[in-house]
Amino acid sequence: MTELLKKIIGRKSVRTFDGNPVRPEDRERLSQYVGTITNPFSIPVRFVFLDTGENHLSSPVLSGETFYVVGIVPKVPYADVAFGYAFEKLVLYAWSLGIGTTWIGGTMKRELFEQAAKLSEGEMMPCISPLGYPAKKHSIRESLMRKGVGADSRMPAEKLFFDGAWDTPLPPEKQAPVKDLIEMVRWAPSAVNKQPWRIIVADQGFHFYEKRDRGYIGEKTGDLQKIDVGIALCHFAMGLEEQGIKPDIAIADPELPVPDGVEYIATIRNQ
Ligand SMILES: Cc1cc2nc3c(=O)[nH]c(=O)nc-3n(C[C@H](O)[C@H](O)[C@H](O)COP(=O)(O)O)c2cc1C
């Protein structure tokens, strides 16, 4: 297993923290790192770090957290996809420092975070995350939540990756050369673990689509499931980079027939 795949499969949402402040050297690393994050859509995503106590911030699903990161993006087309891509880079980097995160788009007092982060007109704050050191044991609430959404499992590749046409599963011999990349996409986090990404492999391109469920679009969050697809794109692109291949990501709809409720997002080519 590659280092990146190990990191992706090893990362889990952390909702129970040990209560310790994030060490100054880790804060420094995190704030340096966010300065290096880019996304393929050239939409600026800014990150604001906030202390829990000073700002009276909390989330009903978390305990023991002392620090948060808030992500902010201008309200423009593709903001949600770009946001997912960029914020996930930070999530994976934090994990490599031993710092736990949880993507939170719903379970928080949103207004308090927006005020503390000084959200301006024309911007949105789709999600936040706690940052901290995981506690040794999950809270009961966290264990129940993980069970409720089946957080430790994912759909099989055959339900997500298609061969040339919607709903034609990618056969094992075509999965084999990109097995690690498929696993990186499968193990991405998503809102309520819905895994709304679908990929049609055609004309040497990986065409990413969103298969929409009801109830994930809000004025304040954008489309949470487009964020999920941004996360999946990020994993796939990082997987290619790990192999020394520069990912070419473009919005170039191949106009393949897809059912209602399925929307084309972007294409990745590996040369
Ligand atoms: C866009 C997005 C929004 C999410 N919102 C919440 C949330 O509001 N509250 C929460 O407890 N978890 C939230 N999650 C975390 C998911 O429930 C979690 O990623 C999923 O169940 C898979 O578990 P894992 O991250 O441990 O692999 C969100 C995840 C994503 C990607």
The ligand as a MOL file (V3000), in Angstrom:
LIG
                    3D

  0  0  0     0  0            999 V3000
M  V30 BEGIN CTAB
M  V30 COUNTS 31 33 0 0 0
M  V30 BEGIN ATOM
M  V30 1 C -19.0430 17.9130 3.3720 0
M  V30 2 C -19.1300 17.1140 4.6560 0
M  V30 3 C -19.9610 17.5350 5.6920 0
M  V30 4 C -20.0190 16.8230 6.9000 0
M  V30 5 N -20.8070 17.3130 7.9250 0
M  V30 6 C -20.7950 16.6750 9.1300 0
M  V30 7 C -21.5150 17.2290 10.2330 0
M  V30 8 O -22.1860 18.2630 10.1430 0
M  V30 9 N -21.4320 16.5830 11.4350 0
M  V30 10 C -20.7060 15.4330 11.6020 0
M  V30 11 O -20.6690 14.9110 12.7140 0
M  V30 12 N -20.0000 14.8780 10.5570 0
M  V30 13 C -20.0290 15.4680 9.3450 0
M  V30 14 N -19.3000 14.9470 8.2890 0
M  V30 15 C -18.4530 13.7500 8.4930 0
M  V30 16 C -19.0200 12.4780 7.8410 0
M  V30 17 O -20.1300 12.0150 8.5730 0
M  V30 18 C -17.9090 11.4070 7.7560 0
M  V30 19 O -16.8670 11.8850 6.9560 0
M  V30 20 C -18.4270 10.0900 7.1820 0
M  V30 21 O -19.3950 9.5270 8.0340 0
M  V30 22 C -17.2940 9.0590 6.9970 0
M  V30 23 O -16.6070 8.8340 8.2110 0
M  V30 24 P -15.0460 9.0540 8.3030 0
M  V30 25 O -14.7700 10.5030 8.0190 0
M  V30 26 O -14.6550 8.6670 9.7120 0
M  V30 27 O -14.3850 8.1580 7.2740 0
M  V30 28 C -19.2560 15.6390 7.0690 0
M  V30 29 C -18.4230 15.2130 6.0150 0
M  V30 30 C -18.3420 15.9340 4.8390 0
M  V30 31 C -17.4030 15.4880 3.7560 0
M  V30 END ATOM
M  V30 BEGIN BOND
M  V30 1 1 1 2
M  V30 2 1 2 3
M  V30 3 2 2 30
M  V30 4 2 3 4
M  V30 5 1 4 5
M  V30 6 1 4 28
M  V30 7 2 5 6
M  V30 8 1 6 7
M  V30 9 1 6 13
M  V30 10 2 7 8
M  V30 11 1 7 9
M  V30 12 1 9 10
M  V30 13 2 10 11
M  V30 14 1 10 12
M  V30 15 2 12 13
M  V30 16 1 13 14
M  V30 17 1 14 15
M  V30 18 1 14 28
M  V30 19 1 15 16
M  V30 20 1 16 17
M  V30 21 1 16 18
M  V30 22 1 18 19
M  V30 23 1 18 20
M  V30 24 1 20 21
M  V30 25 1 20 22
M  V30 26 1 22 23
M  V30 27 1 23 24
M  V30 28 2 24 25
M  V30 29 1 24 26
M  V30 30 1 24 27
M  V30 31 2 28 29
M  V30 32 1 29 30
M  V30 33 1 30 31
M  V30 END BOND
M  V30 END CTAB
M  END
